[in-house]
């Protein structure tokens, strides 16, 4: 599950709230041990996602780097090439 969490720092344009929420959800699912919590645990999962998303936004906004911002399309192409090399042709 956590393999789906992507780096969010130093991109142009910056990470969106949706991207941060998706990363927080993946994290909570991994830590909670379930991708579909029971109704009894849904509120706890939802609250955790909100808190972690807020902390992630705060972190990403506070980070400073001297490196130039990365391009999303270029990074996606690199990831696709790595997957192709690792897993071969589909």
N, C-alpha and C positions, 0 to 999 in steps of 0.2 A: 504494500500500500504506500509506504513512504517514498518509494521510488518515483512516485508521481509528483512529489513536492519539488518544485523547480526553484533555483536561485531567483530572488526577486530584487536584489540590489544592483544598482548601477546600470539600469536600462533606460533607453530613450525610446518612447516615453516611459515615465516611471510606472512601477507596478500599480495596477488598478485595485480598487477595493474588492472586486470579484476574484482576482487572482490571489489576493491575500486571504480572503475567506475560504477559497478552495484549498489553499495550503493548510490553513488552520483546521479545516474539516478533516483532511487526510491525517494530520497529526493526531487529532482527537480520536479518530477511528482506530489508528494504530495503537495508541496508548490504552484506549478503552477496550480493545480486543474484539470489536464488532463493527462491521460497516453498517449494520442496521440494528440500532439499539431497540430494546423492548420499549413499550409505551411507558413503563415505569421509569426508565432511564433517559427518555428522550429529552426531558427538560434539562437534565444535568449535561447531556451532550451539547444541546443548543447553547447553554450558558457558557460552557467551556470554549466552544467555537468563538463566541463573541469576545470573551476575555483574551483568548490567544490571538485573535485577529487584531484586536486593539493593540496588544503588546507588539505584534509583528509590525504593524503600521508605524508605531512609535520607533521601533528599532530601525526599520528601513529608512525612515525620514531622518534619523539622527546620524546614520553612517556617513562617513566622509571618505572619499577616495580621490587619488590624483589620476587614476586611470580614466581614459575616455569612456563614455557610456557605450554599452554593447547594443548591437542591433538585434532585435528579436528574430528577424528572418534569417540573418546570418547564423545565429546560435541554433536555430531550429534546423538549418541545413547541416550544420556540424553534427548535431545529435542524430540526424537521419543517416548521415554517412557512417557514424560510429556504429549505429544499429545494423546497417547493411553489412559492414565489415564483420561484426560480431555474429550475426544470425544468418547472413547470406541472403540470396534472392528469395522473395516470397512466392 
